[in-house]
Amino acid sequence: MLPLKTALLLSLVFITQVCFSQKTNGIPKDAIKGDFNGDGKPGYVWVVKPQIADSGEDCVGGCTIRVVSSNPEIPPLVIPNAIGGTITNLGDLNNNGTDEIGILPEWFTSCWSPYYVYTLTHKHWQEAVTSFSTHCNQWEADVKPIEKAPGKKGYVVIRYSAFEKEEVVTKSKIIPIK
């Protein structure tokens, strides 16, 4: 059996290792891995949230999120009217050799939110499809918001939320991807 001081020291070393391993080289543990610039090397992207004011109802310096990359050659992507967001690697939806990202922004209230899909082209983020409306119901049901349209090259299936007959419904349609 180890002496108490040795056991405490080893425990402290272990806890320190765990804490520091959750954020390596400035990359947060919730970062998303992918090949976002098409160079064949994996990189990471993550959401940087604004500072929330003490009132809890506004942001200090504006309510925008930034999607930043571990690759300094990839510029930040700024999404206005958001206090947080969930980012997803959607894979290469448009066959351009890069992984596209999906962003579901968060706000103080409301279950309605646009869903953004971006691709990196010539070192600039651009919308791969026009943003579309989603509702909490869609996310709670684990509905996939976008994917390649089977058998239809250059097209994707989007699943969006709509309000019909006093009810929120999830609909889908096939659209071209940029």
N, C-alpha and C positions, 0 to 999 in steps of 0.2 A: 504494500500500500504506500502511496506517495505521501510525503509530508504535506501538511495543509498549505504552507507557503508555496511549495512547488506546484501543487494542484491549482491554486488560485492564479499563479503566474501563467501556467499553461492555458487555463481558461481565458485569461485576459488576452493572450496571444491569439487564441482561436477566434474569440469575438472580434478582435481588431481585424484579423484576416477576412472574416465574413463581411464586416462593415465596409472595408475598403474594396473588396472584390465586387460589391454591388455597383460600383461606379469606377470603371477602369478607363484611364486616359481621357477623362472628361465625358465619357459616354454613359448616360443614365441606364439603369437596369431595365427600363421600359422602352428603350430604343428599338426600332424596327430594322432588321437586317435585310439587305438586298443589293442588287446591282442597279443603282439608280442612274448611272451615267453611261452604261454600256461598255465599260472597260474590262469586264470580266472579273473584276475584283469586288468582293463584298464590302459594303460600307454600311453606315448606320444613319438613320434620321430619327428625330424626336421632336416633341412639341415643347416649346418654352412658353410658359404662361405669364400673363401680366400680373403685376402686384395688385391685389384687391385692397381697396380703401378700407379704413377702419369701420366704416358704416356697413360694410358687407354688401353694398348695393351699387358700387361703382368701382372703377379701376384707377389706379394712379398712373397718369400719363397715357391713358387711352386703353380701351378694351380690344386688344388685338393679340393674337398668338403668332408665334413664329415657328416654322418648321425648319430646323437647322440640321446640318449634316456633319458627319465626322470628316468628310472630304472638304478641305478648304476651297476647292475649285467649284463646289456646288453652292450657289447663292441661297440665302434664306428665302423661304416662302412666307409671305405675310398674309394672314387671314383676319380681316376686320370683324368686329362684332362677335368676339368670342372671348371666353375666360378660361378655356381649356379645350381639350379635344382628344379624340381617339384617332390614331393614325394606323393604317393597315397597308401592308404590302399586297397589292392586287395581282402581282405577276406581270408579265408582258402582255397586256391586253391588245396592243395595236401592232405587235410584231416589229417594233423598231429597235429591239435589242436592249431595252431598258425596262426595269420594273416600274410600273405605275403605282402611285400611292392614292389611297382614299382617306379623306379626312371628315370626321363627324365632329363639328364644333360643339362646344358646350356653352350655355348661357345661364344666367341667374334663374330664369323661370322658363316655362313652356316645354312641351314635349315635341313641338315641331322644330325641325332643324334642316337646313340644306345639307346635302352630301356633295362633297367636292372630290373630283378625280383629276389628278395632275400627272403629267409626264415631263421629263426633263429633255429638252430639245436644244441643241447648241448652247449648253450651259445656262439655259433659262427655263424656269418652270412655266408650263402653259396648261390650260384646261384641256383634258383629253375628251371630255364631254361637258356640256353645260350642266351646272349644278342642278340637282333635283331635290324635291321635297321629301322628307322622311318624318316619321312619327315614332314615338317610344314603342308603340304596339309592334311596329315592324322589327325593331331591335330586340324586344323582349321575346319575339317569336323566332329569333335567330335567322331572319330572312337575309340571304346574301344580296347585297345591294346592286352588284354589277358583276358580270362575267362575260366571257366571249360567247357570241351567239353560235350555237352548234351548226356547222355546215355553211356558215355565212361569213367569209373572210372580210375583215375590215368593219365588222359590226359587233355590237355588244348588246346584251340584255340588261336593261336597268329595271330595278324594282323600286317603286316609289309609293308614297302614301298620298291618299286623296280623301277628301271629306265628301261623302255621298249619302244622301237620304239620312242625315243626322248620324252618320256612322263613319269612322275612320277605316278605310280599306286599303289594302296593298294591291297595286296594279303593276303590270309589267309591259314593257314595249321594247322592240328592237330598234336601235338607232346606230348611225355610223359613228365611228370613233375617229378622232383627229389624229 
